[in-house]
Amino acid sequence: MEPIQPVNDDLFFMQAALKEAARAAEAGEVPVGAVVVADRKIIARGYNQVERLKDPTAHAELLAITAAANYLNSKYLPNCTLYVTLEPCVMCSGALYWSQIKRLVFGASDPKRGYQTLTNAALHPRTTVEPHILAKESNQLLICFFKKLRNTIL
């Protein structure tokens, strides 16, 4: 069995996902960012683009998974880790299941829409999960974004 990546790697790659989330916020999107890593190298990036693309499926995770699959020329990602700033929703967890991603690392939990609200079985049985990496920073991006949005609307 391969050793899990060290926590320092998790912090490094989650910081890259946070940069993607900041790009989303700058574009007026819900600040969620993701990166896919293979062999300790970022092979794909994504941030929410639902508003820009007028596409309810344009979540950071899905865009990153698609980019990684294209990069590897494979529909499966069994040697990859997805780093995402927010717990994936049920739709995204389905995509993670079908991609057979090896590992999921996420920041903030999503008690309203996260996949764990239904079941942990939403992920492939071989996928390991490391929650709450840089959760405070991920949450802060979301809180600031929605606070700014509320103040703009009022």
N, CA and C atoms as an extended XYZ file, in Angstrom:
462
Properties=species:S:1:pos:R:3:atomname:S:1:resname:S:1:resid:I:1 pbc="F F F"
N         0.839       -1.189        0.000 N   MET     1
C         0.000        0.000        0.000 CA  MET     1
C         0.883        1.251        0.000 C   MET     1
N         0.574        2.195       -0.874 N   GLU     2
C         1.356        3.425       -0.977 CA  GLU     2
C         1.100        4.319        0.218 C   GLU     2
N         2.130        5.022        0.676 N   PRO     3
C         1.898        5.964        1.779 CA  PRO     3
C         1.087        7.167        1.299 C   PRO     3
N         0.280        7.698        2.193 N   ILE     4
C        -0.501        8.902        1.881 CA  ILE     4
C         0.462       10.086        1.840 C   ILE     4
N         0.140       11.069        0.994 N   GLN     5
C         0.998       12.243        0.871 CA  GLN     5
C         1.143       12.931        2.224 C   GLN     5
N         2.298       13.470        2.514 N   PRO     6
C         2.485       14.173        3.783 CA  PRO     6
C         1.558       15.374        3.902 C   PRO     6
N         1.266       15.747        5.145 N   VAL     7
C         0.383       16.886        5.404 CA  VAL     7
C         0.922       18.149        4.765 C   VAL     7
N         2.245       18.321        4.744 N   ASN     8
C         2.809       19.526        4.126 CA  ASN     8
C         2.411       19.629        2.664 C   ASN     8
N         2.375       18.504        1.956 N   ASP     9
C         1.905       18.512        0.580 CA  ASP     9
C         0.445       18.916        0.533 C   ASP     9
N        -0.352       18.382        1.471 N   ASP    10
C        -1.763       18.735        1.515 CA  ASP    10
C        -1.939       20.240        1.697 C   ASP    10
N        -1.160       20.833        2.565 N   LEU    11
C        -1.255       22.282        2.783 CA  LEU    11
C        -0.855       23.042        1.525 C   LEU    11
N         0.216       22.627        0.903 N   PHE    12
C         0.694       23.287       -0.309 CA  PHE    12
C        -0.361       23.251       -1.408 C   PHE    12
N        -0.911       22.078       -1.665 N   PHE    13
C        -1.876       21.946       -2.753 CA  PHE    13
C        -3.225       22.576       -2.398 C   PHE    13
N        -3.586       22.559       -1.124 N   MET    14
C        -4.832       23.227       -0.737 CA  MET    14
C        -4.680       24.740       -0.891 C   MET    14
N        -3.496       25.264       -0.651 N   GLN    15
C        -3.267       26.696       -0.893 CA  GLN    15
C        -3.443       27.018       -2.376 C   GLN    15
N        -3.040       26.117       -3.240 N   ALA    16
C        -3.265       26.322       -4.681 CA  ALA    16
C        -4.761       26.326       -4.991 C   ALA    16
N        -5.514       25.454       -4.332 N   ALA    17
C        -6.973       25.435       -4.523 CA  ALA    17
C        -7.587       26.734       -4.003 C   ALA    17
N        -7.067       27.249       -2.898 N   LEU    18
C        -7.557       28.531       -2.361 CA  LEU    18
C        -7.307       29.674       -3.342 C   LEU    18
N        -6.202       29.632       -4.054 N   LYS    19
C        -5.934       30.657       -5.079 CA  LYS    19
C        -6.974       30.587       -6.190 C   LYS    19
N        -7.367       29.369       -6.558 N   GLU    20
C        -8.420       29.209       -7.561 CA  GLU    20
C        -9.749       29.745       -7.023 C   GLU    20
N       -10.026       29.494       -5.756 N   ALA    21
C       -11.256       30.007       -5.135 CA  ALA    21
C       -11.263       31.536       -5.140 C   ALA    21
N       -10.111       32.146       -4.894 N   ALA    22
C       -10.012       33.609       -4.936 CA  ALA    22
C       -10.288       34.124       -6.344 C   ALA    22
N        -9.850       33.395       -7.357 N   ARG    23
C       -10.152       33.770       -8.749 CA  ARG    23
C       -11.654       33.756       -8.985 C   ARG    23
N       -12.322       32.745       -8.432 N   ALA    24
C       -13.772       32.659       -8.562 CA  ALA    24
C       -14.432       33.876       -7.921 C   ALA    24
N       -14.012       34.217       -6.717 N   ALA    25
C       -14.593       35.368       -6.007 CA  ALA    25
C       -14.394       36.649       -6.806 C   ALA    25
N       -13.201       36.838       -7.361 N   GLU    26
C       -12.910       38.028       -8.169 CA  GLU    26
C       -13.828       38.109       -9.384 C   GLU    26
N       -14.250       36.958       -9.884 N   ALA    27
C       -15.131       36.911      -11.056 CA  ALA    27
C       -16.608       36.953      -10.671 C   ALA    27
N       -16.887       37.104       -9.371 N   GLY    28
C       -18.269       37.156       -8.924 CA  GLY    28
C       -18.921       35.795       -8.771 C   GLY    28
N       -18.116       34.761       -8.724 N   GLU    29
C       -18.602       33.391       -8.560 CA  GLU    29
C       -18.461       32.971       -7.098 C   GLU    29
N       -19.245       32.004       -6.676 N   VAL    30
C       -19.070       31.444       -5.339 CA  VAL    30
C       -17.633       30.928       -5.262 C   VAL    30
N       -16.884       31.366       -4.242 N   PRO    31
C       -15.450       31.076       -4.199 CA  PRO    31
C       -15.110       29.637       -3.811 C   PRO    31
N       -15.147       28.779       -4.793 N   VAL    32
C       -14.704       27.397       -4.618 CA  VAL    32
C       -13.642       27.139       -5.679 C   VAL    32
N       -12.529       26.579       -5.236 N   GLY    33
C       -11.443       26.263       -6.153 CA  GLY    33
C       -10.980       24.840       -5.968 C   GLY    33
N       -10.377       24.286       -7.019 N   ALA    34
C        -9.924       22.902       -6.984 CA  ALA    34
C        -8.670       22.730       -7.823 C   ALA    34
N        -7.843       21.787       -7.402 N   VAL    35
C        -6.713       21.347       -8.213 CA  VAL    35
C        -6.658       19.826       -8.152 C   VAL    35
N        -6.191       19.233       -9.237 N   VAL    36
C        -5.969       17.788       -9.283 CA  VAL    36
C        -4.468       17.579       -9.345 C   VAL    36
N        -4.000       16.658       -8.508 N   VAL    37
C        -2.564       16.394       -8.384 CA  VAL    37
C        -2.279       14.940       -8.726 C   VAL    37
N        -1.239       14.737       -9.517 N   ALA    38
C        -0.719       13.398       -9.823 CA  ALA    38
C         0.792       13.453       -9.678 C   ALA    38
N         1.363       12.506       -8.998 N   ASP    39
C         2.816       12.455       -8.789 CA  ASP    39
C         3.356       13.773       -8.247 C   ASP    39
N         2.634       14.328       -7.279 N   ARG    40
C         3.034       15.567       -6.591 CA  ARG    40
C         3.138       16.763       -7.539 C   ARG    40
N         2.365       16.730       -8.625 N   LYS    41
C         2.350       17.814       -9.607 CA  LYS    41
C         0.898       18.178       -9.912 C   LYS    41
N         0.614       19.477       -9.971 N   ILE    42
C        -0.733       19.924      -10.340 CA  ILE    42
C        -0.901       19.705      -11.837 C   ILE    42
N        -1.917       18.891      -12.176 N   ILE    43
C        -2.170       18.613      -13.591 CA  ILE    43
C        -3.435       19.291      -14.088 C   ILE    43
N        -4.239       19.827      -13.162 N   ALA    44
C        -5.486       20.488      -13.570 CA  ALA    44
C        -5.932       21.447      -12.474 C   ALA    44
N        -6.603       22.501      -12.907 N   ARG    45
C        -7.147       23.509      -11.991 CA  ARG    45
C        -8.578       23.816      -12.404 C   ARG    45
N        -9.341       24.288      -11.436 N   GLY    46
C       -10.695       24.716      -11.744 CA  GLY    46
C       -11.238       25.612      -10.651 C   GLY    46
N       -12.119       26.498      -11.029 N   TYR    47
C       -12.848       27.302      -10.057 CA  TYR    47
C       -14.269       27.456      -10.572 C   TYR    47
N       -15.180       27.727       -9.651 N   ASN    48
C       -16.587       27.833      -10.043 CA  ASN    48
C       -16.757       28.824      -11.186 C   ASN    48
N       -17.524       28.423      -12.200 N   GLN    49
C       -17.813       29.295      -13.337 CA  GLN    49
C       -19.282       29.175      -13.745 C   GLN    49
N       -20.126       28.924      -12.760 N   VAL    50
C       -21.559       28.744      -13.007 CA  VAL    50
C       -22.171       29.977      -13.658 C   VAL    50
N       -21.879       31.159      -13.119 N   GLU    51
C       -22.445       32.405      -13.652 CA  GLU    51
C       -21.859       32.734      -15.017 C   GLU    51
N       -20.563       32.644      -15.135 N   ARG    52
C       -19.881       32.997      -16.395 CA  ARG    52
C       -20.346       32.133      -17.551 C   ARG    52
N       -20.446       30.828      -17.304 N   LEU    53
C       -20.815       29.896      -18.366 CA  LEU    53
C       -22.317       29.659      -18.453 C   LEU    53
N       -23.058       30.245      -17.494 N   LYS    54
C       -24.518       30.015      -17.435 CA  LYS    54
C       -24.805       28.512      -17.436 C   LYS    54
N       -24.056       27.804      -16.591 N   ASP    55
C       -24.106       26.350      -16.542 CA  ASP    55
C       -24.106       25.892      -15.088 C   ASP    55
N       -25.209       25.324      -14.617 N   PRO    56
C       -25.272       24.910      -13.213 CA  PRO    56
C       -24.312       23.776      -12.868 C   PRO    56
N       -23.714       23.130      -13.864 N   THR    57
C       -22.757       22.059      -13.591 CA  THR    57
C       -21.304       22.539      -13.616 C   THR    57
N       -21.066       23.814      -13.812 N   ALA    58
C       -19.697       24.331      -13.941 CA  ALA    58
C       -19.058       24.563      -12.570 C   ALA    58
N       -19.087       23.521      -11.756 N   HIS    59
C       -18.457       23.577      -10.437 CA  HIS    59
C       -16.952       23.374      -10.584 C   HIS    59
N       -16.208       23.898       -9.635 N   ALA    60
C       -14.749       23.806       -9.658 CA  ALA    60
C       -14.277       22.364       -9.824 C   ALA    60
N       -14.901       21.459       -9.077 N   GLU    61
C       -14.489       20.055       -9.118 CA  GLU    61
C       -14.671       19.457      -10.508 C   GLU    61
N       -15.828       19.714      -11.113 N   LEU    62
C       -16.104       19.133      -12.425 CA  LEU    62
C       -15.161       19.680      -13.483 C   LEU    62
N       -14.876       20.972      -13.424 N   LEU    63
C       -13.957       21.569      -14.392 CA  LEU    63
C       -12.547       21.002      -14.212 C   LEU    63
N       -12.141       20.808      -12.961 N   ALA    64
C       -10.811       20.247      -12.695 CA  ALA    64
C       -10.738       18.776      -13.108 C   ALA    64
N       -11.779       18.015      -12.830 N   ILE    65
C       -11.801       16.600      -13.223 CA  ILE    65
C       -11.721       16.477      -14.745 C   ILE    65
N       -12.485       17.293      -15.456 N   THR    66
C       -12.469       17.255      -16.922 CA  THR    66
C       -11.082       17.606      -17.449 C   THR    66
N       -10.465       18.640      -16.878 N   ALA    67
C        -9.125       19.039      -17.320 CA  ALA    67
C        -8.106       17.932      -17.028 C   ALA    67
N        -8.219       17.286      -15.878 N   ALA    68
C        -7.289       16.205      -15.533 CA  ALA    68
C        -7.474       15.004      -16.464 C   ALA    68
N        -8.721       14.662      -16.746 N   ALA    69
C        -8.993       13.542      -17.658 CA  ALA    69
C        -8.424       13.839      -19.043 C   ALA    69
N        -8.578       15.077      -19.492 N   ASN    70
C        -8.004       15.473      -20.789 CA  ASN    70
C        -6.484       15.401      -20.752 C   ASN    70
N        -5.890       15.882      -19.667 N   TYR    71
C        -4.431       15.873      -19.528 CA  TYR    71
C        -3.894       14.441      -19.592 C   TYR    71
N        -4.573       13.534      -18.877 N   LEU    72
C        -4.123       12.141      -18.817 CA  LEU    72
C        -4.675       11.278      -19.952 C   LEU    72
N        -5.585       11.862      -20.748 N   ASN    73
C        -6.249       11.115      -21.815 CA  ASN    73
C        -6.884        9.832      -21.273 C   ASN    73
N        -7.609       10.005      -20.160 N   SER    74
C        -8.235        8.867      -19.492 CA  SER    74
C        -9.480        9.335      -18.754 C   SER    74
N       -10.504        8.511      -18.725 N   LYS    75
C       -11.690        8.872      -17.960 CA  LYS    75
C       -11.532        8.525      -16.478 C   LYS    75
N       -10.494        7.785      -16.142 N   TYR    76
C       -10.245        7.395      -14.758 CA  TYR    76
C        -9.048        8.147      -14.185 C   TYR    76
N        -9.133        8.459      -12.904 N   LEU    77
C        -8.068        9.200      -12.219 CA  LEU    77
C        -7.631        8.452      -10.950 C   LEU    77
N        -7.281        7.165      -11.064 N   PRO    78
C        -7.019        6.360       -9.872 CA  PRO    78
C        -5.728        6.694       -9.133 C   PRO    78
N        -4.872        7.496       -9.749 N   ASN    79
C        -3.620        7.884       -9.095 CA  ASN    79
C        -3.583        9.376       -8.798 C   ASN    79
N        -4.763        9.985       -8.702 N   CYS    80
C        -4.854       11.436       -8.519 CA  CYS    80
C        -5.529       11.795       -7.200 C   CYS    80
N        -5.209       12.994       -6.749 N   THR    81
C        -5.858       13.581       -5.577 CA  THR    81
C        -6.532       14.864       -6.007 C   THR    81
N        -7.784       15.036       -5.589 N   LEU    82
C        -8.496       16.287       -5.807 CA  LEU    82
C        -8.450       17.085       -4.515 C   LEU    82
N        -7.951       18.309       -4.605 N   TYR    83
C        -7.973       19.267       -3.504 CA  TYR    83
C        -9.038       20.291       -3.833 C   TYR    83
N       -10.003       20.466       -2.948 N   VAL    84
C       -11.089       21.410       -3.193 CA  VAL    84
C       -11.409       22.139       -1.892 C   VAL    84
N       -11.729       23.405       -2.017 N   THR    85
C       -11.901       24.246       -0.832 CA  THR    85
C       -13.203       24.007       -0.091 C   THR    85
N       -14.187       23.395       -0.737 N   LEU    86
C       -15.482       23.127       -0.115 CA  LEU    86
C       -15.856       21.673       -0.369 C   LEU    86
N       -16.420       21.039        0.628 N   GLU    87
C       -16.889       19.660        0.485 CA  GLU    87
C       -17.731       19.537       -0.789 C   GLU    87
N       -17.430       18.584       -1.640 N   PRO    88
C       -18.188       18.441       -2.887 CA  PRO    88
C       -19.672       18.168       -2.649 C   PRO    88
N       -20.479       18.691       -3.554 N   CYS    89
C       -21.920       18.425       -3.520 CA  CYS    89
C       -22.165       17.002       -4.037 C   CYS    89
N       -23.400       16.596       -3.994 N   VAL    90
C       -23.755       15.246       -4.449 CA  VAL    90
C       -23.420       15.062       -5.932 C   VAL    90
N       -23.699       16.075       -6.749 N   MET    91
C       -23.388       15.981       -8.179 CA  MET    91
C       -21.882       15.754       -8.380 C   MET    91
N       -21.074       16.537       -7.695 N   CYS    92
C       -19.626       16.425       -7.855 CA  CYS    92
C       -19.100       15.109       -7.283 C   CYS    92
N       -19.698       14.643       -6.192 N   SER    93
C       -19.258       13.363       -5.631 CA  SER    93
C       -19.553       12.228       -6.612 C   SER    93
N       -20.639       12.348       -7.375 N   GLY    94
C       -20.916       11.354       -8.410 CA  GLY    94
C       -19.832       11.333       -9.466 C   GLY    94
N       -19.389       12.510       -9.868 N   ALA    95
C       -18.300       12.588      -10.853 CA  ALA    95
C       -17.008       12.019      -10.270 C   ALA    95
N       -16.770       12.288       -8.987 N   LEU    96
C       -15.585       11.724       -8.334 CA  LEU    96
C       -15.670       10.196       -8.293 C   LEU    96
N       -16.862        9.688       -8.024 N   TYR    97
C       -17.063        8.241       -8.018 CA  TYR    97
C       -16.689        7.658       -9.382 C   TYR    97
N       -17.271        8.214      -10.450 N   TRP    98
C       -17.052        7.656      -11.778 CA  TRP    98
C       -15.620        7.844      -12.258 C   TRP    98
N       -14.929        8.864      -11.766 N   SER    99
C       -13.529        9.061      -12.160 CA  SER    99
C       -12.591        8.134      -11.393 C   SER    99
N       -13.103        7.515      -10.342 N   GLN   100
C       -12.310        6.622       -9.494 CA  GLN   100
C       -11.102        7.326       -8.891 C   GLN   100
N       -11.316        8.585       -8.521 N   ILE   101
C       -10.226        9.368       -7.929 CA  ILE   101
C        -9.694        8.657       -6.686 C   ILE   101
N        -8.396        8.689       -6.516 N   LYS   102
C        -7.772        7.973       -5.402 CA  LYS   102
C        -8.035        8.650       -4.067 C   LYS   102
N        -7.997        9.972       -4.080 N   ARG   103
C        -8.028       10.701       -2.815 CA  ARG   103
C        -8.740       12.023       -2.982 C   ARG   103
N        -9.524       12.388       -1.974 N   LEU   104
C       -10.216       13.670       -1.914 CA  LEU   104
C        -9.759       14.389       -0.662 C   LEU   104
N        -9.308       15.627       -0.845 N   VAL   105
C        -8.926       16.481        0.275 CA  VAL   105
C        -9.760       17.740        0.160 C   VAL   105
N       -10.517       18.066        1.209 N   PHE   106
C       -11.323       19.282        1.128 CA  PHE   106
C       -11.157       20.143        2.369 C   PHE   106
N       -11.502       21.422        2.187 N   GLY   107
C       -11.382       22.401        3.262 CA  GLY   107
C       -12.633       22.456        4.110 C   GLY   107
N       -13.542       23.352        3.749 N   ALA   108
C       -14.751       23.589        4.528 CA  ALA   108
C       -15.787       22.500        4.291 C   ALA   108
N       -16.491       22.144        5.351 N   SER   109
C       -17.643       21.244        5.215 CA  SER   109
C       -18.818       22.045        4.672 C   SER   109
N       -19.739       21.345        4.024 N   ASP   110
C       -20.968       21.974        3.528 CA  ASP   110
C       -22.158       21.215        4.109 C   ASP   110
N       -22.618       21.631        5.289 N   PRO   111
C       -23.688       20.887        5.963 CA  PRO   111
C       -25.036       20.950        5.244 C   PRO   111
N       -25.198       21.871        4.300 N   LYS   112
C       -26.473       21.976        3.571 CA  LYS   112
C       -26.469       21.184        2.268 C   LYS   112
N       -25.373       21.228        1.518 N   ARG   113
C       -25.351       20.631        0.185 CA  ARG   113
C       -24.237       19.600       -0.028 C   ARG   113
N       -23.391       19.383        0.959 N   GLY   114
C       -22.276       18.456        0.797 CA  GLY   114
C       -22.716       17.015        0.654 C   GLY   114
N       -21.869       16.227        0.019 N   TYR   115
C       -22.216       14.826       -0.239 CA  TYR   115
C       -22.438       14.047        1.053 C   TYR   115
N       -21.797       14.457        2.138 N   GLN   116
C       -21.937       13.729        3.397 CA  GLN   116
C       -23.322       13.895        4.023 C   GLN   116
N       -24.122       14.841        3.520 N   THR   117
C       -25.482       14.986        4.041 CA  THR   117
C       -26.321       13.775        3.670 C   THR   117
N       -25.928       13.069        2.609 N   LEU   118
C       -26.664       11.878        2.190 CA  LEU   118
C       -25.969       10.603        2.649 C   LEU   118
N       -24.726       10.447        2.205 N   THR   119
C       -23.999        9.222        2.514 CA  THR   119
C       -22.535        9.373        2.135 C   THR   119
N       -21.680        8.714        2.868 N   ASN   120
C       -20.269        8.678        2.471 CA  ASN   120
C       -20.057        7.727        1.306 C   ASN   120
N       -21.049        6.873        1.012 N   ALA   121
C       -20.943        5.921       -0.087 CA  ALA   121
C       -21.046        6.604       -1.447 C   ALA   121
N       -21.192        7.922       -1.456 N   ALA   122
C       -21.262        8.658       -2.724 CA  ALA   122
C       -19.931        8.623       -3.458 C   ALA   122
N       -18.864        8.338       -2.752 N   LEU   123
C       -17.540        8.259       -3.362 CA  LEU   123
C       -17.189        6.809       -3.669 C   LEU   123
N       -16.234        6.638       -4.569 N   HIS   124
C       -15.772        5.297       -4.914 CA  HIS   124
C       -15.219        4.635       -3.648 C   HIS   124
N       -15.421        3.341       -3.484 N   PRO   125
C       -14.970        2.665       -2.266 CA  PRO   125
C       -13.458        2.747       -2.022 C   PRO   125
N       -12.680        2.943       -3.077 N   ARG   126
C       -11.223        3.052       -2.915 CA  ARG   126
C       -10.763        4.488       -2.674 C   ARG   126
N       -11.673        5.446       -2.743 N   THR   127
C       -11.300        6.838       -2.514 CA  THR   127
C       -11.140        7.092       -1.019 C   THR   127
N        -9.994        7.650       -0.658 N   THR   128
C        -9.791        8.056        0.735 CA  THR   128
C       -10.079        9.545        0.851 C   THR   128
N       -10.498        9.970        2.030 N   VAL   129
C       -10.910       11.355        2.240 CA  VAL   129
C       -10.136       11.956        3.403 C   VAL   129
N        -9.659       13.167        3.184 N   GLU   130
C        -8.998       13.951        4.226 CA  GLU   130
C        -9.745       15.284        4.315 C   GLU   130
N       -10.641       15.425        5.296 N   PRO   131
C       -11.427       16.665        5.403 CA  PRO   131
C       -10.725       17.735        6.237 C   PRO   131
N       -11.209       18.944        6.099 N   HIS   132
C       -10.877       20.080        6.968 CA  HIS   132
C        -9.440       20.585        6.858 C   HIS   132
N        -8.803       20.397        5.708 N   ILE   133
C        -7.474       20.970        5.501 CA  ILE   133
C        -7.662       22.432        5.082 C   ILE   133
N        -7.136       23.346        5.846 N   LEU   134
C        -7.308       24.790        5.674 CA  LEU   134
C        -8.793       25.164        5.638 C   LEU   134
N        -9.553       24.517        6.490 N   ALA   135
C       -11.007       24.765        6.555 CA  ALA   135
C       -11.309       26.209        6.954 C   ALA   135
N       -10.557       26.740        7.878 N   LYS   136
C       -10.797       28.120        8.335 CA  LYS   136
C       -10.638       29.109        7.186 C   LYS   136
N        -9.583       28.960        6.421 N   GLU   137
C        -9.335       29.850        5.281 CA  GLU   137
C       -10.416       29.678        4.209 C   GLU   137
N       -10.808       28.444        3.970 N   SER   138
C       -11.851       28.172        2.979 CA  SER   138
C       -13.176       28.793        3.413 C   SER   138
N       -13.524       28.610        4.684 N   ASN   139
C       -14.751       29.201        5.227 CA  ASN   139
C       -14.727       30.718        5.146 C   ASN   139
N       -13.583       31.302        5.454 N   GLN   140
C       -13.465       32.764        5.452 CA  GLN   140
C       -13.734       33.341        4.066 C   GLN   140
N       -13.230       32.701        3.038 N   LEU   141
C       -13.506       33.153        1.666 CA  LEU   141
C       -15.011       33.161        1.391 C   LEU   141
N       -15.684       32.100        1.790 N   LEU   142
C       -17.125       31.987        1.572 CA  LEU   142
C       -17.896       33.032        2.380 C   LEU   142
N       -17.529       33.207        3.632 N   ILE   143
C       -18.211       34.181        4.499 CA  ILE   143
C       -18.064       35.589        3.936 C   ILE   143
N       -16.862       35.964        3.559 N   CYS   144
C       -16.614       37.304        2.990 CA  CYS   144
C       -17.400       37.500        1.695 C   CYS   144
N       -17.418       36.484        0.844 N   PHE   145
C       -18.122       36.585       -0.429 CA  PHE   145
C       -19.611       36.826       -0.203 C   PHE   145
N       -20.230       36.016        0.639 N   PHE   146
C       -21.674       36.143        0.837 CA  PHE   146
C       -22.038       37.396        1.624 C   PHE   146
N       -21.169       37.844        2.507 N   LYS   147
C       -21.397       39.097        3.223 CA  LYS   147
C       -21.369       40.273        2.235 C   LYS   147
N       -20.397       40.271        1.348 N   LYS   148
C       -20.283       41.306        0.324 CA  LYS   148
C       -21.505       41.261       -0.605 C   LYS   148
N       -21.926       40.070       -0.973 N   LEU   149
C       -23.088       39.909       -1.851 CA  LEU   149
C       -24.356       40.455       -1.182 C   LEU   149
N       -24.560       40.130        0.088 N   ARG   150
C       -25.726       40.634        0.815 CA  ARG   150
C       -25.702       42.163        0.897 C   ARG   150
N       -24.538       42.723        1.151 N   ASN   151
C       -24.423       44.188        1.263 CA  ASN   151
C       -24.670       44.872       -0.087 C   ASN   151
N       -24.322       44.200       -1.168 N   THR   152
C       -24.545       44.746       -2.511 CA  THR   152
C       -26.025       44.739       -2.852 C   THR   152
N       -26.699       43.671       -2.444 N   ILE   153
C       -28.132       43.536       -2.751 CA  ILE   153
C       -28.957       44.520       -1.951 C   ILE   153
N       -28.564       44.770       -0.699 N   LEU   154
C       -29.349       45.670        0.180 CA  LEU   154
C       -29.161       47.101       -0.164 C   LEU   154
